Amino acid sequence: MLADATREKVLKKAQEMGYKQFSYMNITEGSKLSPIFNTAKPREIALLSGNFVGNSHFASTMLDKFQRELAQLGYSLTMYRIIEDEMKELRLPVSFQPERTAGIACIEVFDPAYCRMLCGLNLPLLFIDSPSNDFDMPLEADRLYMDNSREIYRFVKEMIRRGKKQIGFIGEYMHCHSFYERYMNYRGAMYTFGLPCLEEFCIVESGPEISNIDKYREYLTDRLGSLKNLPDVFICANDAVALDVMQALKSLNYSVPEDVYLCGFDDSPEAKIVTPTLTTIHIHSQAMGLSAVQLLMSRINEPSLNYRTTYIETNLIFRESTED
């Protein structure tokens, strides 16, 4: 028979692990089954997404790791796509059930009002990337990003070493926080190395939605075609933008890398097979998936923790679009 102190430790641990029912039989009481507790903590993690995450998105690999790690901890992952009307009306997906939800992870959710609504649910909450304009009203949640700084500085420094001093940036910098950081770090690197950021080479306006490929390529073609001359290099907000830029340049009879160097961000599968192959900045998606689980689990276990912002390192990969 277990000692009382040992029994209490066993029961406490079983409850923490989320067992729906745990019974202890005391033989001295006539072998009657005495249920100690019948309820368990919620074991579902809700993944909310504002856009479809395809195989080209860095999060595709990250979510595989995220789901596997959660399963080993006894949690299930349920994915919810937030439709446009729900986003505008600040409504949760119809099938979402807060009472069975242990925590929420958000990806591609960049509407500030919707994000603040989620913060008001008082559930453990993690944003994997976030809106770009929450500086005046910081989100009450943990945040996970890739490092958007170090490798951009490294890339600019290397371009200068090669004699490429006219460097531009392409991408809607207010689309999300990561795009904003990449643009601001590009400007910071240019300032640090004593080079001007020529505004005609910064195509960063909030034009057509990036998700509408045809409209965005048309927009880029018009903007690039209006330039009197190209810079030496374009840094793009991500690989998808870089591939659109490559197509727009081709339609204008420009060639990469002969007429202009090109650098993306993400290291998507397409970056390795496009012609020319794309110089880019690699995101360690597996590490991000593991960190996402650690952040969310620590918030579930210790709800009173200060909110944290975590960055995962990235690595610059040179390929043919910069003559490598």
Stockholm file with secondary structure:
# STOCKHOLM 1.0

chainA/1-324         MLADATREKVLKKAQEMGYKQFSYMNITEGSKLSPIFNTAKPREIALLSGNFVGNSHFASTMLDKFQRELAQLGYSLTMYRIIEDEMKELRLPVSFQPERTAGIACIEVFDPAYCRMLCGLNLPLLFIDSPSNDFDMPLEADRLYMDNSREIYRFVKEMIRRGKKQIGFIGEYMHCHSFYERYMNYRGAMYTFGLPCLEEFCIVESGPEISNIDKYREYLTDRLGSLKNLPDVFICANDAVALDVMQALKSLNYSVPEDVYLCGFDDSPEAKIVTPTLTTIHIHSQAMGLSAVQLLMSRINEPSLNYRTTYIETNLIFRESTED
#=GR chainA/1-324 SS CCCHHHHHHHHHHHHHTTCSCEEEEEGGGTTEEEEEECCCCCCEEEEEESSCCCTTSTHHHHHHHHHHHHHHTTCEEEEEECCHHHHHTTCCCTTCCGGGEEEEEEESCCCHHHHHHHHTTCSCEEEESCCSCCSSSCCSSEEEEECCSHHHHHHHHHHHHTTCCCEEEESCTTSSHHHHHHHHHHHHHHHHTTCCCCGGGEECCCCSCTTCHHHHHHHHHHHHHTCSSCCSEEEESSHHHHHHHHHHHHHTTCCTTTTCEEECSBCCHHHHHSSSCCBEEEECHHHHHHHHHHHHHHHHHCTTSCCCEEEECEEEECCGGGTC
#=GC SS_cons         CCCHHHHHHHHHHHHHTTCSCEEEEEGGGTTEEEEEECCCCCCEEEEEESSCCCTTSTHHHHHHHHHHHHHHTTCEEEEEECCHHHHHTTCCCTTCCGGGEEEEEEESCCCHHHHHHHHTTCSCEEEESCCSCCSSSCCSSEEEEECCSHHHHHHHHHHHHTTCCCEEEESCTTSSHHHHHHHHHHHHHHHHTTCCCCGGGEECCCCSCTTCHHHHHHHHHHHHHTCSSCCSEEEESSHHHHHHHHHHHHHTTCCTTTTCEEECSBCCHHHHHSSSCCBEEEECHHHHHHHHHHHHHHHHHCTTSCCCEEEECEEEECCGGGTC
//
